[in-house]
Amino acid sequence: MQVSIIIPTYNEGKNLPLLVEEIFSVVDRNRFDLELIVVDDNSPDGTGEVAENLAKNYPMQVIHRAGKLGLGSAVREGFAKSSRGILGVMDADLSHDPIVINSMLEELEKDEYDIVVGSRFEDGSTVEQWKWWRRIISQTGVFITCLITGVKDPLSGFFFFRKSVLENVKLDTVGYKILLEILVKGKFKKVKEIPFRFRIRKFSTSKLDKKEYWLFLKQIISYSLYKIFKK
């Protein structure tokens, strides 16, 4: 199984080496031909250069962008760069525990599922040191988007899917939560959710701000209307 994991970065120079080493230390490379595609938005801390140095020792591609153009657009650019049949997305801040990657890919091997999501709300999941206001915002957003998608954690940033899910599908998401758009527009039969440990970020800070929350609100409205008119 040939897999590309898209990792968008902005000021993740300290986290990226730890994440890359951890991913390749846990993934069963006898079963999964894995590459990483790092999409860096011209990070002032030199994350792009860190990624280039890592690419000398690991199967990685690095995309350098002119500036901070948005996480969703970075993921879309990474998708376009990959020629592999399985695509994945992970955050660079170490919040997504790579230990479950093998289990997630095994679900795709079965041909029963087209999308596998690392879910914060599946039985057995844990979230480290989740601030109360972040929990409320996340749970409110998840409740609304679950009504649209039928998935427990449609706002996860940790997921894998078959590239065929996006065949003839145009993605437009600029900000966060591109999985929501894939679940609304993509061509798939079944989604599997896997519990995992959502870890506290190590060296970086959250990239969420008022602009990202506004973009997310627009996503909810537009994808709800899309779903209604599609039906």
C-alpha positions in Angstrom: 0.0 0.0 0.0 1.5 3.3 -1.1 0.7 6.2 1.2 1.4 9.9 1.3 0.9 11.8 4.6 0.4 15.5 4.1 1.9 17.6 7.0 1.2 21.4 6.7 3.7 23.5 8.7 4.1 27.0 10.1 6.8 27.5 12.7 7.1 23.9 13.6 10.9 23.7 13.3 11.3 22.1 16.8 8.4 19.6 16.5 9.0 18.4 12.9 12.1 16.3 13.5 10.5 14.6 16.5 7.3 13.8 14.5 9.2 12.5 11.5 11.4 10.2 13.6 8.3 9.0 15.6 6.3 8.2 12.4 9.0 6.2 10.7 9.8 4.4 14.0 6.3 3.0 14.4 4.9 2.5 10.9 5.3 -1.0 9.5 7.4 -0.2 6.4 7.3 -3.8 5.2 3.6 -3.4 4.6 3.2 0.3 3.9 5.3 2.3 1.5 5.1 5.6 3.2 6.2 9.1 2.2 5.7 12.5 3.9 4.8 15.6 2.0 5.6 18.7 4.1 3.9 21.9 2.9 5.6 24.9 4.6 4.1 28.4 4.5 7.5 30.2 4.6 7.9 29.7 8.4 10.0 32.4 10.0 11.6 29.8 12.3 13.1 28.0 9.3 10.8 24.9 9.3 11.3 24.6 5.6 15.0 24.2 5.9 14.5 21.7 8.7 12.2 19.7 6.4 14.8 19.8 3.6 17.5 18.4 5.9 15.1 15.6 7.1 14.4 14.7 3.5 18.0 13.7 3.0 17.4 10.8 5.4 13.7 10.0 5.1 11.2 9.5 2.1 9.9 13.1 2.0 8.9 15.8 -0.4 8.9 19.4 0.7 6.7 22.2 -0.8 7.8 25.8 0.0 5.0 28.4 -0.3 5.4 32.1 -0.5 3.6 32.9 2.8 0.9 31.9 5.3 -1.8 30.9 2.8 -4.0 28.7 5.0 -3.9 25.2 6.3 -6.7 23.9 4.0 -4.9 25.2 0.9 -1.7 23.7 2.1 -3.3 20.3 2.4 -4.9 20.6 -1.0 -1.5 21.4 -2.5 -0.1 18.3 -0.8 -2.8 16.2 -2.2 -2.0 17.4 -5.7 1.7 16.6 -5.3 1.0 13.0 -4.4 0.9 10.2 -7.0 -0.1 7.5 -4.4 -3.4 5.7 -3.8 -3.8 6.5 -0.1 -3.6 10.0 1.3 -3.4 11.1 4.9 -3.2 14.3 6.9 -1.5 14.9 10.3 -0.7 18.0 12.3 3.0 18.8 12.8 2.6 19.9 16.4 2.8 16.3 17.8 -0.8 16.4 18.9 -1.6 13.3 16.8 -0.1 10.1 18.1 1.4 8.2 15.2 1.1 4.9 17.1 -2.3 4.3 15.5 -1.2 4.8 11.9 -0.8 1.1 11.3 -4.3 0.4 12.6 -5.8 3.1 10.5 -4.1 1.8 7.3 -5.1 -1.8 8.1 -8.7 -0.7 8.0 -8.2 0.7 4.5 -6.5 -2.6 3.5 -9.8 -4.4 4.2 -11.6 -2.6 1.3 -14.5 -2.2 3.6 -13.8 1.5 4.4 -12.8 4.4 2.2 -12.0 6.9 4.9 -10.5 6.3 8.4 -10.6 9.1 11.0 -8.5 9.5 14.1 -11.5 10.4 16.4 -11.2 12.4 19.6 -14.8 11.3 20.5 -14.6 7.5 19.9 -14.7 5.2 22.8 -11.2 4.7 24.1 -9.9 8.1 23.0 -8.1 10.5 25.4 -7.4 14.2 25.1 -4.6 15.6 27.2 -5.1 18.9 29.1 -8.0 20.1 27.1 -8.9 23.6 28.2 -12.6 24.0 29.0 -13.3 26.7 26.4 -11.6 24.7 23.7 -13.6 21.6 24.6 -16.9 23.6 24.5 -16.0 25.1 21.1 -14.9 21.7 19.7 -17.9 19.8 21.1 -20.4 22.5 19.7 -18.8 22.4 16.3 -18.7 18.6 16.3 -22.4 18.3 17.3 -23.5 20.5 14.4 -21.2 18.9 11.8 -22.1 15.4 13.0 -25.7 16.2 12.0 -24.4 16.9 8.5 -22.0 14.0 8.1 -23.0 11.3 10.5 -19.4 11.0 11.7 -18.5 11.5 15.4 -15.4 13.7 14.8 -15.8 15.3 11.3 -13.5 18.1 12.5 -10.5 15.8 13.1 -7.2 16.8 11.5 -5.9 13.2 11.5 -7.3 10.9 8.8 -6.5 8.7 5.8 -8.6 8.0 2.7 -8.5 6.5 -0.7 -7.5 9.0 -3.4 -10.6 7.8 -5.4 -12.7 9.6 -2.8 -11.8 12.9 -4.4 -12.2 11.8 -8.1 -13.8 14.7 -9.9 -14.3 16.5 -6.6 -13.2 20.1 -6.3 -12.1 21.1 -2.8 -12.2 24.8 -1.7 -11.3 24.8 2.0 -8.7 27.5 2.8 -8.7 27.3 6.6 -8.9 24.4 9.0 -11.2 21.4 8.9 -10.7 20.1 5.4 -12.0 16.7 6.5 -15.5 18.2 6.8 -15.5 19.2 3.1 -14.2 15.7 2.1 -17.0 14.1 4.1 -19.6 16.4 2.4 -18.4 16.3 -1.2 -16.3 13.0 -1.4 -17.4 9.8 -3.1 -17.2 7.0 -0.5 -19.3 4.2 1.1 -18.1 3.8 4.7 -16.1 5.7 7.3 -14.2 4.1 10.2 -13.3 6.0 13.3 -10.3 5.0 15.4 -9.7 6.1 19.0 -6.4 7.7 19.6 -4.5 9.9 22.1 -4.8 13.6 21.3 -1.6 14.9 22.9 -0.8 18.4 24.2 1.4 20.3 21.8 5.1 20.4 22.8 6.8 23.5 21.4 4.3 25.4 19.3 1.1 27.3 20.0 -2.4 27.0 18.5 -2.8 28.6 15.1 -6.6 29.1 15.6 -7.7 32.7 15.7 -10.9 34.8 15.1 -10.3 34.5 11.3 -10.2 30.7 11.4 -13.3 30.5 13.5 -15.1 32.8 11.0 -14.0 30.6 8.2 -15.2 27.6 10.0 -18.7 29.1 10.6 -18.9 29.8 6.8 -17.9 26.2 6.2 -20.8 24.9 8.3 -23.3 27.1 6.5 -22.1 26.4 3.0 -21.7 22.6 3.5 -25.1 22.4 5.1 -26.6 24.1 2.1 -24.5 21.9 -0.3 -25.8 18.8 1.4 -29.4 19.9 1.2 -29.3 20.9 -2.4 -27.3 17.8 -3.4 -30.0 15.6 -2.0 
